[in-house]
Structure formats: C-alpha cells, structure tokens
Amino acid sequence: MNQIDIQQDSMFINGFEERLNTEGPFSSWDLFMMNYQAALTTMAPSFNGLKALDYLPQMDFLDHQLSCARQVVEDMNGRAILADEVGLGKTIEAGLILKEYMLRGLVKKALIIVPASLVNQWAQELNEKFYIPAVTFRKSYPWDQYDVIITSMDTAKRSPHREQILEQDYDFLLVDEAHKLKNHKTKNFNFVKSLKKTYCLLLTATPVQNRLVEIFNLVSILKPGHLGDYDSFLEQYGKDRKKLKQDGYLKQLIQKVMIRNTRQNAKFDAIKRNIETIWIDFAEEERAVYSQLENAVDVFPAFSKITLLRELCSSREACYLSLQKMITDEPREKIIKPITEAIEELPQHTKAAKVVDLINQAGGEKVIVFTEYRATQVYLQWYLKENGITSVPYRGGFKKGKKDWMKQLFEHHAQVLIATEAGGEGINLQFCNHLINYDLPWNPMRLEQRIGRIHRYGQANDVHIYNVAIRGTVEEHIMTLLYEKINLFEQVIGHLDSILAELNINDIESEIQTIFSESASTGEAKIKLDNLSSVIQLTHEETQQEEQQYGN
Amino acid sequence: MAINHLHAFLESYFSAHHCELLHDTNGVLTVQLTEEMDRALMNRPFYWHYIKKMGHPGDPKQLTLITDPEKRDGKHEWIHYGSPRVHQIISHLHTNEKYTKLFEHVDTDHKTALFPWLVTNIKISYQGKQKMDEMISIGLHLVNGIMKLEMMDELQHKTIKNTIPDYCYTISPMIKLHSGFKRIEKVLENYVLDQNHEWAEASRQTMEEEINLLRHFYKGETAEQDMKKEIDEIKKRYSPYITFKVINGGIFYLKDEAK
C-alpha cells in the first residue's frame, strides 16, 4: 500500500498555548459546543451525494438537473461538458455543481467566463439562487482579490487581464457558450487551455455543430488524450459526423465527459407549446409592389432579390432602405426609382396591423416580437406606439447595461419587447409566454434560440407561439415547405443541429438562399426546397433513436 | 450532536452572546443585538466607527429571523442552513470559539480534586476523487495518559462552567501540552493508516490513467510545457491526501470517574 500524505494541523496547539499564557479569553461551554455542532453540521460525511441540496431549500430542481450534478461530481470528477438543449437549465446545473464543491471545501477560487451580455445574469443567479458570492469583473478589482469572478471572454483574454489571469491557480473554471472553443487554432481556445484549473465545466447546447473534431477539441480542454491524439482522431472521424452513429465506442467515450439532456428525456414537455400559423394576405397595393419587385429581373443579382422580397414582407422601411443603397448608377436608378416610389405610396404594413391584433388578443400579457430587420424593429416600435402599445427594443449590439435595462423595462413596464435576431441568444424571459415570429429566420436553429428564450427552465405557463406569414410570397414557401413539412415547431427543435451536421449542411440559410438564387422559376425553387425538407425529415427519423443513446 | 433544530440553535447562540430574545414564537425569532453582536453580524463598520468618534454609545440593531418557511412575510430574513446568515454565524463561531479552559461543576462540601484533560475535536478529511469528512472528538488525561473517544458526547452529560467550583482544586498536568497533542496526533495517524484506503487507490489509478492518456495525446509533440501543466493539474486533482483540522479544543478539569 502506498503511503498517503497526511497534513497535520500545527496552528491549533500553538494558538492554544498562547491563549493559556494570556489567561484567556476562553469560550464558554455553550459556545464551544455550538462550534463543534456547527462543524458536524457542515461537514460532508460521505464521498457521494449532493450536500448542497440541504443548503438550497428554496430551489426546486428538476430530476435531470440533479442527476447531471451528481454525475459530474461522482463519476466525472468535476470535468465535464454540459450539453443540455437550450432552456433545460445548464446554468442551474453548473451552479449546483459549483455550490457542492464550495461546500465540500474543494473550490475556493473560481473563474466564470460567459458572453458579455450574460455576465450580470450569471452574477444574479449565482448570488440569489445559490448564495455563491460571485462578483462581476470591474476594472478596479485585481484578479486575485475576489474568489468567484464572472467575466466575458473578450475582457479576460485582453492584456493586461490575460497575463494576470494566467498567473492565478483556479480551483474551478466555467466557460459558457463553449462551442466558441471548437476550433483549436483560435486564441480563445488556447487561452482557455492554458488556464490553470482543477475542475472545469464547459457549457454548450451544440457540442457538435459540424465536424466531430469540434468535440475532440472541447474534450482536449477537459481531458487531453481521452479521445486519442489529434491526428489519428482527425484521420478516423474528422470529416464525417456519421461515424458517431456507427462507432459505439466513441459514443461511450464521449458520454464519460459529456452530459446531454434533451427535452424528450428531461420530461420537460409538461409545458405545452401552442403553435399557430397566422396566414394573412397582402393588400392590393402591396401585392402590386411585390410583383413589380419580383419581375424586375435584370438589375438585381438573384441573391439580393430574394432578400428584398423578404424585406418587403417584413416592412416597407426594410426594403426601401436596401433599395436606396443599391442605386449606384443611372441605369439602376431608372429601374429602382419606380419601385421605391411605389413603396413610398404604400399604406401601413398589413402584417404590422395583424401583430397589433395579436398583441391585443393577449389581453395585456407580455409579448415578444422577433424580427429579422432593424428597420422593421424601428417601424414596429413606432407603429405599436401609435396604437397605444408600450414596447422596448432589444438588439445584440446593445451594451450589457442597456440590455439589462431593457429587460427590466420589459418585465416591469412595457408590454412588448421587439427583438432582432442578435437578441436571441442569452436573455431569459421566462416571465413572458407569448412570442410572435414576425418574420421567420431561414435558419431554423435561430428559431430554436428564439423560442428557447421563453420555453425554458422557470417557465410556469404554456407558451404561445405565433408565426405570421403572407400568402403568395416567399414566406409561404418557407413556411409550408420547410417549417411545416418537417414539423419543425413540435418535433425537430433540439435535434436540428445534429441533423444538419449529419447532412453536412454548414449553413442552412445560405443553402436556402442558393436554392432560390439558382432556380430559374419559383416552381423549381419549390421542388428543391421540398427535397431539402424531405431529406431533413428522413434524417430526423433516423437519428431519433440515436439521440436517445447519445444523451443519458 | 449536529444541529437538528436551527431555531433552538439560534436561541442558544444569541443567549450565549447575551442578546435579549424580544420575540420568540414558533418559527420567528427577534433579538436585540448587543454592540459586540451588531459589529459581528450587521456589517456596518462605518456606523460604529463614526458613532464612537462622536462619543455616542451607539444603538445596536434588532434582528428578526424567520426559521419556519411557512412564516415568511417578505419583510424579514428567512434563515435556513444555506442562507448567508447561517454561514456568517458559523464562521463567527469557528473564529471565536476555538480555545477553552473549563471545569466540571461538582456539588460538594469537601475537598475534591479535578484532573486535567486535553480535549480536541478534529475533523479528518479524506480527499481523493471526491472528499469525505469525519469528526473525532478525543480526550487525553494529562496525568495518567488515558485516552477517550467521543469525548464531546460524554461531556454533554456533565455540568461544565468557566470557573472552578467551591472546595475543588486542580491537579497539575504531568504530560506537557505539546507532547499531549503529539500523542493525540499519533493515535489519529495510526487510526487513519489502519483503514482500508480503496478511495485513495481508486484515485491514484484514475490519476495514472489520465496521465497515460495525456502522454499519448502529446506524443510526438514538443509541447513539453503544456504537458507538464496538464500533469500538474491531474496530480492536484487526484493525488490522495488526508488533512487534520482541529475545530476546537481546550483543557477540561474533570472529576475522576473511578472515585
């Protein structure tokens, strides 16, 4: 048997001797006993189990969150990828794990790297839900001054912070949105890899977006060599994601360092999604302009024409602004001018009027409206105001403080939050259960992010999702051929990332754009789109069983 | 002996610190803090600094704690094992209630000798892949060298006070403090070494496995520095070790049981 290192406590007896020399002060019997009782209460009498649960009586954990935390602490020894689907509470799992380690005295110093927009939210959750005294990084704090610091990657990797952080010995490192570390050649990756850390959690909803080597890189941060070395891995699995399905051994290895709960296996479906597609028709004038634009073949590359059409379905403003930018020379002006003039004549957008109806139907409850276009966002804000509805805007480009402020305003004062795409990531709005997709993104992954804002851990009511689409336009094709056909709203959400990777589709948005731009007629585009959704659906059916094994 | 009833524990804690219990019903406790306790718990050093500078005695706060979650009113503090307040109280105890010298209270009218015991409460932590704690309460008779375990449980049944009772006198220790403590350490060391350390073996094995994987990962590469850092991290995470931490201890003068 090997000798085990024993660390004695020499402080006590010296301190006691001093105390005897000074004739006290000595504890009373009551307090002396109470200290002993307190120590008995706070100690961890077994290697296993979650002690943290006794300390968080106000929290109502879901089963999959508890088993995740247990598994990370007991089986994975504190280094893991938490890859639950969006909205199942990865933050909660991570908080519970950190709390457990802190209670057992295994973690004192922790660094938490999250997207800039989420820094405050993390701080709030750790403090309020877990009583973990986490502070957000401020310029005046030195990195060694506080035990639990939350910061953004951009701050952390910038000099002089970078150097100071690299000097620290962290007991615990957490990186949220860790799929940003999937490429081992990036600065972010190397920075995280070189941090001195004992326990480490990587959080991502999409551990493998495209290539299997992405997961290899994530695992290399946690447990280098667990999946072999880089070259042989690349040779064996690199390009092809299907290998994961074939290779049960690899899957097993990955399960040793990764936990993935899906809505399906997390029994999360207690909250229903009510999805309603709202079909509307363009007013006559709008339809006329739409055809005019659709038939103006020569000036625009097919690519931008499809964008213009989508914009026109969203708002006059969005389309108008793009057209204005295209007027670069006289021949173009000749063709574009009549269209912009026609747009100027248009009445309020039919869709905007419909959205006002929908909001009024919600009976004063909070509503989120998602749009793809900034110009539409501004227009909608004005139009809602005209109709006596209070709203606040939300954009990815907002500074952190402004985002928090807008969220606060929405929660306490305004009825509607109008968000553009970039606002999709990160904010938690589970106090709201109505969502209007004013226009549909072409990348269904982004739709998942949108819905995940409200259909997530903490949502107490059923969620209502309205998708507004205009008949006889490009929106109809997308809606019927893509979203409805693959039953996207009910089923595929959550699996789409793996399906697309399986199909080797890097970017579905450009895929669809290509379909439209390379097709000679609408009919051809329809057929191609139809084919695409058939393939997605087929792959979905195939992967459904697989996902069950891939998860836990 | 762990805290089973938080409400009762808080009552004794504040009473022991001479705070008046203003209101004490099931689940709600209001105490009038003393200056000492206000300074310890209320986190307002500037108030005390300035009030003293101005020559005022100061005005310690009242503190209302709700121990029964059913009684929460949104105004007062709900206190439970995980709340920051309990954390604060426990660390206040750990810092301040470390050392003692106490006497068994003997009701007698003739001369009685009290014998010195060194009593220590030591938390042993076993750390491998995970961590586990064990508490040992051990007493050493500083005259004849006898040792006893579960000392705190035994003391609980006695009446113990800070002052020596009437008609009693203390016997001087034969064993010096330091060597007495050494004996205790030695006994505990033997106690842990005699155990079956599967946990340590398992941890070592995992450590070796991970280091081997790591070498495989870096094979053929010249990233000596990186590999060393990773190996250090693995060793830090898995090297099994045991720590002794003395929670508290002191000299207890006790009546000899045999007589």
Chai-1 contact restraints between the chains, C-beta under 6 A:
chainA,res_idxA,chainB,res_idxB,connection_type,confidence,min_distance_angstrom,max_distance_angstrom,comment,restraint_id
A,I4,B,A200,contact,1.0,0.0,6.0,A-B,restraint_1
A,I4,B,P240,contact,1.0,0.0,6.0,A-B,restraint_2
A,I4,B,I242,contact,1.0,0.0,6.0,A-B,restraint_3
A,D5,B,Y241,contact,1.0,0.0,6.0,A-B,restraint_4
A,I6,B,I242,contact,1.0,0.0,6.0,A-B,restraint_5
A,Q7,B,T243,contact,1.0,0.0,6.0,A-B,restraint_6
A,Q8,B,E185,contact,1.0,0.0,6.0,A-B,restraint_7
A,Q8,B,F244,contact,1.0,0.0,6.0,A-B,restraint_8
A,D9,B,F244,contact,1.0,0.0,6.0,A-B,restraint_9
A,D9,B,K245,contact,1.0,0.0,6.0,A-B,restraint_10
A,D9,B,V246,contact,1.0,0.0,6.0,A-B,restraint_11
A,F12,B,V246,contact,1.0,0.0,6.0,A-B,restraint_12
A,I13,B,F181,contact,1.0,0.0,6.0,A-B,restraint_13
A,F16,B,Y99,contact,1.0,0.0,6.0,A-B,restraint_14
A,E17,B,L177,contact,1.0,0.0,6.0,A-B,restraint_15
A,R19,B,Y99,contact,1.0,0.0,6.0,A-B,restraint_16
A,F26,B,T100,contact,1.0,0.0,6.0,A-B,restraint_17
A,F26,B,K101,contact,1.0,0.0,6.0,A-B,restraint_18
A,S27,B,E97,contact,1.0,0.0,6.0,A-B,restraint_19
A,S27,B,T100,contact,1.0,0.0,6.0,A-B,restraint_20
A,S28,B,N162,contact,1.0,0.0,6.0,A-B,restraint_21
A,W29,B,L102,contact,1.0,0.0,6.0,A-B,restraint_22
A,W29,B,I160,contact,1.0,0.0,6.0,A-B,restraint_23
A,D30,B,A16,contact,1.0,0.0,6.0,A-B,restraint_24
A,L31,B,A16,contact,1.0,0.0,6.0,A-B,restraint_25
A,L31,B,E97,contact,1.0,0.0,6.0,A-B,restraint_26
A,F32,B,E97,contact,1.0,0.0,6.0,A-B,restraint_27
A,F32,B,T100,contact,1.0,0.0,6.0,A-B,restraint_28
A,M34,B,L93,contact,1.0,0.0,6.0,A-B,restraint_29
A,N35,B,L93,contact,1.0,0.0,6.0,A-B,restraint_30
A,N35,B,E97,contact,1.0,0.0,6.0,A-B,restraint_31
A,N35,B,N248,contact,1.0,0.0,6.0,A-B,restraint_32
A,Y36,B,N121,contact,1.0,0.0,6.0,A-B,restraint_33
A,Y36,B,M152,contact,1.0,0.0,6.0,A-B,restraint_34
A,Q37,B,M1,contact,1.0,0.0,6.0,A-B,restraint_35
A,Q37,B,I3,contact,1.0,0.0,6.0,A-B,restraint_36
A,A38,B,I90,contact,1.0,0.0,6.0,A-B,restraint_37
A,A38,B,L93,contact,1.0,0.0,6.0,A-B,restraint_38
A,A39,B,I247,contact,1.0,0.0,6.0,A-B,restraint_39
A,L40,B,M1,contact,1.0,0.0,6.0,A-B,restraint_40
A,L40,B,A2,contact,1.0,0.0,6.0,A-B,restraint_41
A,L40,B,M135,contact,1.0,0.0,6.0,A-B,restraint_42
A,T41,B,A2,contact,1.0,0.0,6.0,A-B,restraint_43
A,T41,B,I3,contact,1.0,0.0,6.0,A-B,restraint_44
A,M43,B,D133,contact,1.0,0.0,6.0,A-B,restraint_45
A,A44,B,D133,contact,1.0,0.0,6.0,A-B,restraint_46
A,S46,B,M132,contact,1.0,0.0,6.0,A-B,restraint_47
A,F47,B,Q130,contact,1.0,0.0,6.0,A-B,restraint_48
A,F47,B,M132,contact,1.0,0.0,6.0,A-B,restraint_49
A,D54,B,Y81,contact,1.0,0.0,6.0,A-B,restraint_50
A,Y55,B,Y81,contact,1.0,0.0,6.0,A-B,restraint_51
A,Y55,B,G82,contact,1.0,0.0,6.0,A-B,restraint_52
A,L56,B,G82,contact,1.0,0.0,6.0,A-B,restraint_53
A,P57,B,H80,contact,1.0,0.0,6.0,A-B,restraint_54
A,N77,B,K129,contact,1.0,0.0,6.0,A-B,restraint_55
A,R104,B,K131,contact,1.0,0.0,6.0,A-B,restraint_56
A,L106,B,K131,contact,1.0,0.0,6.0,A-B,restraint_57
A,Y131,B,G82,contact,1.0,0.0,6.0,A-B,restraint_58
A,Y131,B,P84,contact,1.0,0.0,6.0,A-B,restraint_59
A,T198,B,K236,contact,1.0,0.0,6.0,A-B,restraint_60
A,T198,B,R237,contact,1.0,0.0,6.0,A-B,restraint_61
A,P224,B,L214,contact,1.0,0.0,6.0,A-B,restraint_62
A,P224,B,F217,contact,1.0,0.0,6.0,A-B,restraint_63
A,P224,B,E230,contact,1.0,0.0,6.0,A-B,restraint_64
A,G225,B,L213,contact,1.0,0.0,6.0,A-B,restraint_65
A,G225,B,L214,contact,1.0,0.0,6.0,A-B,restraint_66
A,G225,B,H216,contact,1.0,0.0,6.0,A-B,restraint_67
A,G225,B,F217,contact,1.0,0.0,6.0,A-B,restraint_68
A,H226,B,L213,contact,1.0,0.0,6.0,A-B,restraint_69
A,D229,B,F217,contact,1.0,0.0,6.0,A-B,restraint_70
